[in-house]
Amino acid sequence: MTGPVVGFASRLRFPTLFKVTLALMVLSWLLPDPIPFMDEIITALATLVLANWKRSEPPPAPREPIEGESRRE
């Protein structure tokens, strides 16, 4: 029953997936069980959010060539 929802959500990018998960969590807190299996759907969406969460690290700086001479012998 939760498969189609999780399948749809797995195609979403991180910001949208996070917003959908957050909205469902708030709805679940305000109205107890408005949708059957909502807790399981939220757990699956939270797993997808964590799987898509990437830390953005700056790319390494390009290296300057080493000055000097080289020979092949």
MOPAC internal coordinates of N, CA, C and O (Angstrom, degrees):
PM7 1SCF
backbone

  N    0.0000 0     0.00 0     0.00 0    0    0    0
  C    1.4398 1     0.00 0     0.00 0    1    0    0
  C    1.5313 1   111.69 1     0.00 0    2    1    0
  O    1.2310 1   120.15 1   145.77 1    3    2    1
  N    1.3262 1   117.33 1   -34.23 1    3    2    1
  C    1.4601 1   120.08 1   179.33 1    5    3    2
  C    1.5177 1   112.35 1   -87.98 1    6    5    3
  O    1.2310 1   119.95 1   170.72 1    7    6    5
  N    1.3056 1   117.71 1    -9.28 1    7    6    5
  C    1.4598 1   122.38 1  -176.96 1    9    7    6
  C    1.5217 1   114.61 1   -57.73 1   10    9    7
  O    1.2310 1   119.05 1   130.70 1   11   10    9
  N    1.3321 1   119.42 1   -49.30 1   11   10    9
  C    1.4652 1   119.07 1  -179.96 1   13   11   10
  C    1.5305 1   113.00 1   -62.05 1   14   13   11
  O    1.2310 1   119.88 1   143.60 1   15   14   13
  N    1.3210 1   117.83 1   -36.40 1   15   14   13
  C    1.4655 1   120.87 1   179.81 1   17   15   14
  C    1.5251 1   110.06 1   -67.46 1   18   17   15
  O    1.2310 1   120.61 1   135.50 1   19   18   17
  N    1.3227 1   116.43 1   -44.50 1   19   18   17
  C    1.4564 1   120.39 1   179.90 1   21   19   18
  C    1.5299 1   110.20 1   -68.25 1   22   21   19
  O    1.2310 1   119.77 1   143.30 1   23   22   21
  N    1.3241 1   118.05 1   -36.70 1   23   22   21
  C    1.4590 1   121.28 1   176.49 1   25   23   22
  C    1.5174 1   111.99 1   -62.35 1   26   25   23
  O    1.2310 1   120.65 1   137.32 1   27   26   25
  N    1.3168 1   116.37 1   -42.68 1   27   26   25
  C    1.4636 1   120.66 1   176.78 1   29   27   26
  C    1.5294 1   110.72 1   -64.73 1   30   29   27
  O    1.2310 1   120.76 1   135.18 1   31   30   29
  N    1.3184 1   116.15 1   -44.82 1   31   30   29
  C    1.4575 1   120.51 1  -176.28 1   33   31   30
  C    1.5268 1   112.27 1   -68.84 1   34   33   31
  O    1.2310 1   119.63 1   153.33 1   35   34   33
  N    1.3193 1   118.30 1   -26.67 1   35   34   33
  C    1.4621 1   120.04 1  -179.23 1   37   35   34
  C    1.5273 1   111.89 1   -68.43 1   38   37   35
  O    1.2310 1   119.83 1   163.14 1   39   38   37
  N    1.3303 1   117.92 1   -16.86 1   39   38   37
  C    1.4624 1   121.11 1   178.16 1   41   39   38
  C    1.5215 1   112.60 1   -89.84 1   42   41   39
  O    1.2310 1   119.90 1   174.43 1   43   42   41
  N    1.3272 1   117.80 1    -5.57 1   43   42   41
  C    1.4638 1   121.40 1  -178.62 1   45   43   42
  C    1.5226 1   110.73 1   -82.99 1   46   45   43
  O    1.2310 1   120.68 1   -27.00 1   47   46   45
  N    1.3196 1   116.30 1   153.00 1   47   46   45
  C    1.4592 1   120.78 1   175.98 1   49   47   46
  C    1.5180 1   109.67 1   -83.13 1   50   49   47
  O    1.2310 1   120.96 1   -10.24 1   51   50   49
  N    1.3239 1   115.77 1   169.76 1   51   50   49
  C    1.4660 1   120.89 1  -172.40 1   53   51   50
  C    1.5290 1   114.45 1   -56.13 1   54   53   51
  O    1.2310 1   118.29 1   127.64 1   55   54   53
  N    1.3421 1   120.87 1   -52.36 1   55   54   53
  C    1.4781 1   117.53 1  -175.28 1   57   55   54
  C    1.5196 1   112.88 1   -61.72 1   58   57   55
  O    1.2310 1   120.12 1   138.19 1   59   58   57
  N    1.3223 1   117.37 1   -41.81 1   59   58   57
  C    1.4613 1   120.95 1  -179.23 1   61   59   58
  C    1.5228 1   110.57 1   -68.18 1   62   61   59
  O    1.2310 1   120.39 1   137.43 1   63   62   61
  N    1.3079 1   116.87 1   -42.57 1   63   62   61
  C    1.4612 1   121.31 1   179.21 1   65   63   62
  C    1.5219 1   110.41 1   -62.56 1   66   65   63
  O    1.2310 1   120.15 1   139.54 1   67   66   65
  N    1.3183 1   117.32 1   -40.46 1   67   66   65
  C    1.4552 1   120.90 1   178.00 1   69   67   66
  C    1.5200 1   111.34 1   -63.32 1   70   69   67
  O    1.2310 1   120.25 1   137.13 1   71   70   69
  N    1.3289 1   117.12 1   -42.87 1   71   70   69
  C    1.4675 1   120.94 1  -179.86 1   73   71   70
  C    1.5208 1   111.63 1   -65.35 1   74   73   71
  O    1.2310 1   120.06 1   139.07 1   75   74   73
  N    1.3244 1   117.49 1   -40.93 1   75   74   73
  C    1.4673 1   120.93 1   178.36 1   77   75   74
  C    1.5254 1   110.35 1   -63.66 1   78   77   75
  O    1.2310 1   120.74 1   135.24 1   79   78   77
  N    1.3300 1   116.20 1   -44.76 1   79   78   77
  C    1.4666 1   120.30 1   179.40 1   81   79   78
  C    1.5146 1   111.17 1   -63.27 1   82   81   79
  O    1.2310 1   120.30 1   136.74 1   83   82   81
  N    1.3212 1   117.03 1   -43.26 1   83   82   81
  C    1.4538 1   120.70 1   179.44 1   85   83   82
  C    1.5251 1   111.64 1   -63.91 1   86   85   83
  O    1.2310 1   120.31 1   138.26 1   87   86   85
  N    1.3211 1   117.02 1   -41.74 1   87   86   85
  C    1.4675 1   120.51 1   179.25 1   89   87   86
  C    1.5251 1   111.12 1   -63.43 1   90   89   87
  O    1.2310 1   120.08 1   137.68 1   91   90   89
  N    1.3187 1   117.45 1   -42.32 1   91   90   89
  C    1.4665 1   120.03 1   178.75 1   93   91   90
  C    1.5268 1   111.41 1   -66.98 1   94   93   91
  O    1.2310 1   120.00 1   143.78 1   95   94   93
  N    1.3312 1   117.60 1   -36.22 1   95   94   93
  C    1.4613 1   119.94 1   178.37 1   97   95   94
  C    1.5244 1   110.59 1   -65.51 1   98   97   95
  O    1.2310 1   120.03 1   136.21 1   99   98   97
  N    1.3289 1   117.54 1   -43.79 1   99   98   97
  C    1.4686 1   120.72 1   179.44 1  101   99   98
  C    1.5221 1   109.92 1   -64.46 1  102  101   99
  O    1.2310 1   120.05 1   137.82 1  103  102  101
  N    1.3289 1   117.51 1   -42.18 1  103  102  101
  C    1.4612 1   121.18 1   177.43 1  105  103  102
  C    1.5252 1   111.16 1   -61.27 1  106  105  103
  O    1.2310 1   120.57 1   139.63 1  107  106  105
  N    1.3154 1   116.51 1   -40.37 1  107  106  105
  C    1.4652 1   120.49 1   178.90 1  109  107  106
  C    1.5240 1   111.58 1   -66.79 1  110  109  107
  O    1.2310 1   120.22 1   145.34 1  111  110  109
  N    1.3281 1   117.18 1   -34.66 1  111  110  109
  C    1.4698 1   119.86 1   178.98 1  113  111  110
  C    1.5152 1   111.31 1   -72.32 1  114  113  111
  O    1.2310 1   120.12 1   143.29 1  115  114  113
  N    1.3323 1   117.38 1   -36.71 1  115  114  113
  C    1.4605 1   120.59 1  -177.49 1  117  115  114
  C    1.5252 1   112.62 1   -78.06 1  118  117  115
  O    1.2310 1   120.36 1   138.00 1  119  118  117
  N    1.3179 1   116.91 1   -42.00 1  119  118  117
  C    1.4621 1   121.94 1   179.49 1  121  119  118
  C    1.5241 1   109.22 1  -120.22 1  122  121  119
  O    1.2310 1   119.70 1   -67.46 1  123  122  121
  N    1.3052 1   118.19 1   112.54 1  123  122  121
  C    1.4633 1   119.29 1  -178.39 1  125  123  122
  C    1.5298 1   111.54 1   -66.11 1  126  125  123
  O    1.2310 1   120.78 1   -57.95 1  127  126  125
  N    1.2941 1   116.12 1   122.05 1  127  126  125
  C    1.4627 1   125.61 1   177.29 1  129  127  126
  C    1.5303 1   114.57 1    50.74 1  130  129  127
  O    1.2310 1   119.75 1  -120.91 1  131  130  129
  N    1.3412 1   118.08 1    59.09 1  131  130  129
  C    1.4644 1   119.26 1   176.29 1  133  131  130
  C    1.5336 1   111.81 1   -73.11 1  134  133  131
  O    1.2310 1   120.57 1   153.33 1  135  134  133
  N    1.3113 1   116.52 1   -26.67 1  135  134  133
  C    1.4705 1   122.51 1   178.73 1  137  135  134
  C    1.5211 1   107.20 1  -125.35 1  138  137  135
  O    1.2310 1   119.66 1   -46.83 1  139  138  137
  N    1.3433 1   118.25 1   133.17 1  139  138  137
  C    1.4702 1   119.08 1   177.43 1  141  139  138
  C    1.5266 1   110.86 1   -60.74 1  142  141  139
  O    1.2310 1   120.47 1   -37.21 1  143  142  141
  N    1.3119 1   116.70 1   142.79 1  143  142  141
  C    1.4631 1   124.34 1   178.66 1  145  143  142
  C    1.5322 1   112.38 1    63.49 1  146  145  143
  O    1.2310 1   119.58 1  -155.67 1  147  146  145
  N    1.3194 1   118.40 1    24.33 1  147  146  145
  C    1.4643 1   120.72 1  -178.58 1  149  147  146
  C    1.5215 1   111.55 1   -65.46 1  150  149  147
  O    1.2310 1   119.38 1   143.14 1  151  150  149
  N    1.3163 1   118.79 1   -36.86 1  151  150  149
  C    1.4602 1   121.34 1   179.50 1  153  151  150
  C    1.5320 1   111.20 1   -62.85 1  154  153  151
  O    1.2310 1   120.56 1   139.80 1  155  154  153
  N    1.3220 1   116.54 1   -40.20 1  155  154  153
  C    1.4582 1   120.50 1   178.63 1  157  155  154
  C    1.5251 1   110.93 1   -68.22 1  158  157  155
  O    1.2310 1   120.43 1   142.42 1  159  158  157
  N    1.3196 1   116.79 1   -37.58 1  159  158  157
  C    1.4666 1   120.48 1   178.17 1  161  159  158
  C    1.5271 1   109.75 1   -65.53 1  162  161  159
  O    1.2310 1   120.10 1   136.85 1  163  162  161
  N    1.3225 1   117.42 1   -43.15 1  163  162  161
  C    1.4673 1   121.09 1   179.57 1  165  163  162
  C    1.5208 1   110.48 1   -63.68 1  166  165  163
  O    1.2310 1   120.16 1   139.34 1  167  166  165
  N    1.3238 1   117.29 1   -40.66 1  167  166  165
  C    1.4627 1   120.28 1   178.38 1  169  167  166
  C    1.5285 1   110.71 1   -62.68 1  170  169  167
  O    1.2310 1   120.29 1   136.75 1  171  170  169
  N    1.3199 1   117.05 1   -43.25 1  171  170  169
  C    1.4723 1   120.19 1   178.60 1  173  171  170
  C    1.5257 1   110.98 1   -65.74 1  174  173  171
  O    1.2310 1   119.88 1   139.91 1  175  174  173
  N    1.3304 1   117.84 1   -40.09 1  175  174  173
  C    1.4592 1   120.68 1   178.66 1  177  175  174
  C    1.5241 1   111.32 1   -67.00 1  178  177  175
  O    1.2310 1   120.32 1   141.19 1  179  178  177
  N    1.3197 1   117.00 1   -38.81 1  179  178  177
  C    1.4663 1   119.92 1   177.47 1  181  179  178
  C    1.5313 1   110.53 1   -63.86 1  182  181  179
  O    1.2310 1   120.32 1   143.24 1  183  182  181
  N    1.3235 1   116.99 1   -36.76 1  183  182  181
  C    1.4625 1   120.68 1   175.72 1  185  183  182
  C    1.5150 1   110.69 1   -63.24 1  186  185  183
  O    1.2310 1   120.39 1   137.68 1  187  186  185
  N    1.3403 1   116.86 1   -42.32 1  187  186  185
  C    1.4623 1   120.15 1   177.74 1  189  187  186
  C    1.5230 1   111.77 1   -65.65 1  190  189  187
  O    1.2310 1   120.25 1   142.30 1  191  190  189
  N    1.3268 1   117.13 1   -37.70 1  191  190  189
  C    1.4669 1   120.12 1   177.89 1  193  191  190
  C    1.5243 1   110.01 1   -61.10 1  194  193  191
  O    1.2310 1   120.60 1   133.02 1  195  194  193
  N    1.3246 1   116.46 1   -46.98 1  195  194  193
  C    1.4610 1   119.73 1  -179.81 1  197  195  194
  C    1.5253 1   111.77 1   -65.91 1  198  197  195
  O    1.2310 1   120.06 1   145.62 1  199  198  197
  N    1.3174 1   117.50 1   -34.38 1  199  198  197
  C    1.4630 1   120.17 1   178.22 1  201  199  198
  C    1.5228 1   111.79 1   -69.32 1  202  201  199
  O    1.2310 1   119.89 1   148.38 1  203  202  201
  N    1.3231 1   117.82 1   -31.62 1  203  202  201
  C    1.4607 1   121.11 1  -178.91 1  205  203  202
  C    1.5202 1   113.62 1   -90.21 1  206  205  203
  O    1.2310 1   119.92 1   174.01 1  207  206  205
  N    1.3109 1   117.77 1    -5.99 1  207  206  205
  C    1.4439 1   122.09 1  -177.22 1  209  207  206
  C    1.5260 1   108.94 1   -78.11 1  210  209  207
  O    1.2310 1   120.99 1   -63.70 1  211  210  209
  N    1.3147 1   115.71 1   116.30 1  211  210  209
  C    1.4627 1   120.78 1  -179.20 1  213  211  210
  C    1.5193 1   108.84 1  -120.57 1  214  213  211
  O    1.2310 1   121.29 1   -37.79 1  215  214  213
  N    1.2892 1   115.15 1   142.21 1  215  214  213
  C    1.4538 1   119.64 1   175.03 1  217  215  214
  C    1.5208 1   107.80 1   -84.95 1  218  217  215
  O    1.2310 1   121.08 1   -48.73 1  219  218  217
  N    1.2986 1   115.55 1   131.27 1  219  218  217
  C    1.4581 1   118.56 1   179.13 1  221  219  218
  C    1.5265 1   108.85 1   -90.97 1  222  221  219
  O    1.2310 1   121.07 1   -68.45 1  223  222  221
  N    1.2970 1   115.56 1   111.55 1  223  222  221
  C    1.4500 1   121.66 1   178.02 1  225  223  222
  C    1.5228 1   108.00 1  -103.77 1  226  225  223
  O    1.2310 1   120.23 1   -38.95 1  227  226  225
  N    1.3203 1   117.16 1   141.05 1  227  226  225
  C    1.4592 1   118.25 1   178.78 1  229  227  226
  C    1.5257 1   109.84 1   -66.59 1  230  229  227
  O    1.2310 1   120.53 1   -35.21 1  231  230  229
  N    1.3247 1   116.58 1   144.79 1  231  230  229
  C    1.4583 1   118.49 1   179.25 1  233  231  230
  C    1.5244 1   109.95 1   -66.58 1  234  233  231
  O    1.2310 1   120.33 1   -28.08 1  235  234  233
  N    1.3276 1   116.98 1   151.92 1  235  234  233
  C    1.4648 1   118.59 1  -179.15 1  237  235  234
  C    1.5300 1   110.29 1   -64.72 1  238  237  235
  O    1.2310 1   121.34 1   -34.56 1  239  238  237
  N    1.3210 1   115.04 1   145.44 1  239  238  237
  C    1.4587 1   120.29 1  -179.43 1  241  239  238
  C    1.5302 1   109.66 1   -69.26 1  242  241  239
  O    1.2310 1   120.17 1   -37.33 1  243  242  241
  N    1.3342 1   117.27 1   142.67 1  243  242  241
  C    1.4671 1   118.13 1   178.43 1  245  243  242
  C    1.5251 1   110.13 1   -67.08 1  246  245  243
  O    1.2310 1   121.27 1   -36.44 1  247  246  245
  N    1.3114 1   115.17 1   143.56 1  247  246  245
  C    1.4626 1   120.49 1  -177.98 1  249  247  246
  C    1.5204 1   110.18 1   -86.64 1  250  249  247
  O    1.2310 1   122.00 1   -35.65 1  251  250  249
  N    1.2954 1   113.78 1   144.35 1  251  250  249
  C    1.4568 1   120.26 1   175.06 1  253  251  250
  C    1.5264 1   108.16 1   -79.37 1  254  253  251
  O    1.2310 1   120.28 1   -35.91 1  255  254  253
  N    1.3272 1   117.08 1   144.09 1  255  254  253
  C    1.4660 1   117.92 1   176.30 1  257  255  254
  C    1.5314 1   110.56 1   -66.70 1  258  257  255
  O    1.2310 1   121.20 1   -33.57 1  259  258  257
  N    1.2966 1   115.31 1   146.43 1  259  258  257
  C    1.4627 1   120.62 1   179.45 1  261  259  258
  C    1.5238 1   107.83 1   -79.02 1  262  261  259
  O    1.2310 1   121.48 1   -52.72 1  263  262  261
  N    1.3127 1   114.77 1   127.28 1  263  262  261
  C    1.4582 1   118.79 1   179.56 1  265  263  262
  C    1.5160 1   109.54 1   -80.84 1  266  265  263
  O    1.2310 1   121.37 1   -32.63 1  267  266  265
  N    1.3234 1   114.98 1   147.37 1  267  266  265
  C    1.4625 1   120.39 1   178.41 1  269  267  266
  C    1.5176 1   109.44 1   142.71 1  270  269  267
  O    1.2310 1   121.83 1     9.64 1  271  270  269
  N    1.2905 1   114.11 1  -170.36 1  271  270  269
  C    1.4577 1   119.83 1  -179.32 1  273  271  270
  C    1.5180 1   109.06 1  -115.63 1  274  273  271
  O    1.2310 1   121.98 1   -26.34 1  275  274  273
  N    1.3021 1   113.82 1   153.66 1  275  274  273
  C    1.4645 1   119.10 1   174.78 1  277  275  274
  C    1.5181 1   107.94 1  -140.73 1  278  277  275
  O    1.2310 1   120.98 1   -31.24 1  279  278  277
  N    1.2951 1   115.73 1   148.76 1  279  278  277
  C    1.4631 1   121.12 1   178.05 1  281  279  278
  C    1.5031 1   109.49 1  -134.54 1  282  281  279
  O    1.2310 1   122.63 1   -32.16 1  283  282  281
  N    1.3254 1   112.56 1   147.84 1  283  282  281
  C    1.4657 1   118.67 1   171.40 1  285  283  282
  C    1.5154 1   107.50 1  -106.99 1  286  285  283
  O    1.2310 1   121.64 1   -48.37 1  287  286  285
  N    1.2600 1   114.48 1   131.63 1  287  286  285
  C    1.4618 1   118.23 1   179.48 1  289  287  286
  C    1.4995 1   110.02 1  -123.16 1  290  289  287
  O    1.2310 1   120.10 1   180.00 1  291  290  289

